[in-house]
Amino acid sequence: MKNKKNILITISIILIISLSLAPNFKPINLANAQTTPCDNGQITGSSQILPVILIHGYSEPSNVWSTWEQLLSQNNIPFCTVSFHQPNNPSYDECGSAISHSRDLAQIVQQVKSMTGQDRVNMVAHSKGGLDARVYLANTQTSDVANLVMIGTPNAGSPLADFFHSSDPCKPAVEDLRTNAPITTARQNTNTNYYTIAGLCNSNPWLDAFWIPNDGLVPLSSVESLPYSTPLPSTLHCHTSLLNPDEYQETQPILLNNR
């Protein structure tokens, strides 16, 4: 009995020493994953790095971020992958408006802050997700978001949506993608740094004739239309392939900067 007690004491001492030798990595875990707004469940990573909220785009599933999830995990960057499609919650809809999604983001940001103990977060958004984030930042004028990186976001709309919005079933989301959509003029939040990444694959010859350069769906000029955003280097990927290691490498220094 005495030997068993000694073994337990020894194991406890080893665990305490192991934790004390790794001060730069503190797992962030949610005890009950059912209450998390994150599709990836628990948030894990370094407690010294701001958590990243990954926002999918128009009519997209959250698993478009699967490559980024692996890369973020490798760098110990905490992340929360958001989904606007939740079968058990009808109020969440991937075809919802930017205004509706912005309200969801307001709640998600507060939940992620509470879960991680951080007072700020970063956001990375693909396509319309960037418009959702812009509306959230404009309407709340919050200081909760340090950086927003928008990848392939039609900040001035997409001419393609102008042509096909009437027949597109993903409403009201598609209306926010038009070149005259009111949300494209959402005002700046001066508490947040804005960045953009555009794709330049020019894969569709018919589109190239009208909107050069572009990513097949969104023109470069639309992505980089915000005077207060900083354009990061463009990649040669098309719109639906913009969430690759190339785009991650351009974003990584921002996510690790904690400012």
Secondary structure, DSSP 8 states (H G I E B T S, - for coil): -HHHHHHHHHHHHHHHHHHHT-TT------S-GGG-SBTT-S--S-TTS--EEEE--TT--GGGGHHHHHHHHHTT--EEEB-S--TT-TT--TT--HHHHHHHHHHHHHHHHHHHT-S-EEEEEETHHHHHHHHHHHHH--S-EEEEEEES--TT--HHHHHHTTT-SSTTGGGGGSTT-GGGG----TTSEEEEE-B-----HHHHTTS-SBSSSSBHHHHT--TTEEE---BS--GGG-SSHHHHHHHHHHHHH--
